[in-house]
């Protein structure tokens, strides 16, 4: 079976699940302040040390300082997301994921032993650093190792484990919302990270990243291990061609003793130094040679006078030299004629020697992954369109208000119920509904597609935000509770996981880290604003707050309808080629 037709090879699923263990820590950091929040900052005994001789019973804070303490992890997320582009490009996806676990362990321990609010805030920021890194590198890694037909479902597992972490932290928090056990609830966030660090050693690096640093043999081995017994020839060719061009891809497959009869039309890898890079497919090589044979004079004129042809030759030479740096000295890539005719004539050998002589010492070393800069992304019409679509979805996701409910659902339910026990119970039910509907999203993602689920999700979020408002306005607690639960359910189906999936689905490898870093940074900044001001706004206008969320949901619905493409069952390279229409 071709790997492009495969769905869930066992080892690939194993790597996805191991990677997502860190998402449990992420979710725990998000959900842990919800239920035990009141006892953390406003317990009756204050700074007294009745529950423990070592630590104060709680950390007294004002409402605004507590809101800042909760929201402070978003500041860490902003820095972590911004720096992740550097780490995952330089060190690779696997090592960056393992690095992110350090912040979860250190931050959770610091929160657990806090004796002043400053220590609590510092611990939240450190945990936030890891959350920011995870929010970019985990979807990137999963998207790059997953099969085309299961990439959506696999990508949703990050959100599923995140939702599971939120649910478990809320459920366990019900039993630990006492002095001094509230500290244990925060400290548990580091446990999944420790487990994941040990297990991650058994997973392979992303094949796409290995190709980007010219480790062709390692990339082929990693992809074959991820796909099991499936034939990976076609998929591997497309991966190499999408980053290094068809000349390099064909040479790589010949070096690996793989046939190239399936090779598609020729691609050009965009120049990293050009803001006007193109991914438009070129005519197949044999067709081009046939045209030259039919019109030899035109061909000669073009070769002598057309600067574009010369540039193509230079680009192809660059591609061959990039591949040469990853191959043994006696296996250099071949010139254009030799790629079509494997006769091994002397002319090809001479060209190989010339290529080797032209290469400086630095070019013979493995070059690092070439990521376009932020300036290049926004100066190129195609990459700018990708970036603005992804960034727009992340901003709208934040301002529709999901994290406000994650952090402060107990505050919302307190407006409906006077009984604290009922408030905590409904907060737990709320996260359980979110978890169940995330499972539904996993099941539907590769059946219905990203775009339909996103539209359905936003329609539901908008409608049920209005329902919550009406429940508060008419003093109908049951209607308000149903509205909140359905709001969470509809959010989980699409608007929660899909923006993170599209960050990977829509962005080529050479721009994924840059676009991802920009979108994650904006996402965390928007979340910080929402998380910081929601308690203040809700205290002032109560249920009217959800009218704001409904308005943002309506804007997000229109934005999705106009700008978001469908990426179901499509390779990243094919989605990127579709965006070329925006260059004209």
C-alpha positions, 0 to 999 in steps of 0.5 A: 500500500502507498503511504499516501493512502494509509491512515493510522500506522501503529508507530505513528499513532504511538508517537502522536500519543507520546507527544500529547502527554505534554498536552496534559500538563498544558491543560492542567496549567489552564484548568488548575486555578478554576475550582481551587482559585477561591481557597488559593487567594481568599481563604478565611485564615489568610497568611496564618499557618494553621494547615502547615507550619511551613507554608501559609494557608493561602496567598491573599490577593485582590480580585485584580491581582488574582486575575493577573496571577491567572493571566500571567501564564499567557505572558509566558506563553507569548514569550515561549511561542515567539522563541519556539520558532528559533528552537524548533528550527535549530534543534528540531521538533523532538528536542524542542518538545522535550525542552518544553517539559522543563518549564512545566516541572519547575513552574509547577513546583514553584507554585506548589511551594509559594509563600508570597503572591510573587512566587505564584505569579513567577511559577505561572509565567514559567509554566506559560513559557512551556505552554507557549512552546507546546502550542506551536511545536506539538501541532507542528510535529504531529502535522509533519509525522501524520499521514495525509488521511489522518492528519486532522484526527491526529492533530485533534489529539493535542486538543483532546489531551489538553481538554483531558488535562483541564477536566482532570485538574477541575475534577481533582481540584474539587477534592483538593480545594482545601488548605493546604491541599490546594498546593498539590493541585498546582504541583501535579502539572509537572508529572505528565511532563516528566513521563513524556520526557522519558517516553519521547526518547523512543520517537523519531524526529520529524522527516520534514525537518530532517529534509530541511537540514539535508539529512536525507537518509535520516528522513527516509528512515524516519518516514519509513518507520512512521509508515510501517510496511507501506511504500513511502516512495511517492510521499518521500518524493513530494516531501523533498520536492516541496522543500528542495525542488524536483532535481534534488528529489529525483537525485535523492531517490536515485541515491536511495535506489528508489524509482522515480516513474511517479515523479509529478510535474517539476516544482521550484523551491522558493528562494529564501532571499526573495520576497516574491518566491513562487511555488508554481509548477513548471512543465515536466522535464521530458516535455521541456526537452521534447519542445527543445528538440522540435524547435532547436533554434528557439531553444538556442535563442532562449538559452543565449538570451533568456535570463530566466532560464539562466536563473532556473539553471542556477536554482537547480544547481543550488538544489543539487549542491544542497543535496550534495552536502548530505550525500557521500562524496562519491554520490553527488547529484547529477545534472539535468540530462543525467536525471533522465538518462542513467547511462553514466556518461563522462559529461555527467562526471565532468559536471559533477566535478565542476559542481564540487569545485564550485562549492566552498567549504561551508557549502559542504557542511549540512546547512540549517533549515532556512526559515523565511523572516517575518518581513519576507512573510508579509512582503510576499502576497502568498505567504502574507495571505496564509499568515493573515488567515492563520493569525486572524483565526487565532485572534478571533478564537481568543476573543470569542472567550473560551479561555475566560470560561476555562479560568472563570466558569465557577464565577459564571456559575456562581451568578446562577447558583448560591451553593458553592458545591453546586458551582464546583460541580457545574464547573466540572460538568462543563469541562467534561462536556468539553472533553466529550465533544473534543472526542467527537471532533477527533471522529469528525475531523477527517470525515466532514473536513475542517471548514464545515466543522469550523462553520458549524462550531461558530454558528453554535458558539454565537447562538449559545452566547446569546442564550447565556445572555438571555438566561442572565437577563431573564434570571433563568439559571437553568437557561444560563447553565444550558447556554454555557454547556452548549457554548463549550460543546460547540466550541470544542467541535471546531473553533478550539482545535482547527486554528491549530491544525490550519497553522500546520495544514496551510504553511510550507515547512520553510515558513511554518516556524515563522508564521506559527510564531507570529500566530502563537504570539498574537494568540497569547497576547489576545488571551492575556487581555481576555483573561485579565479583564474578564473578571472585571467586565463580568463583575460590572455587566454580568451576562451582557459580557456574552453579547460581546462574545456573540458579536466576535463569533459572528465576525469569525463566521464571516471571516471563515466563510471568506478566507479559510480553505478546506485542507482535508485529505490534502498534502501540505504541498498541495494546499500551498500550491493552491495559494499561488492564485493570490500572487496574481 
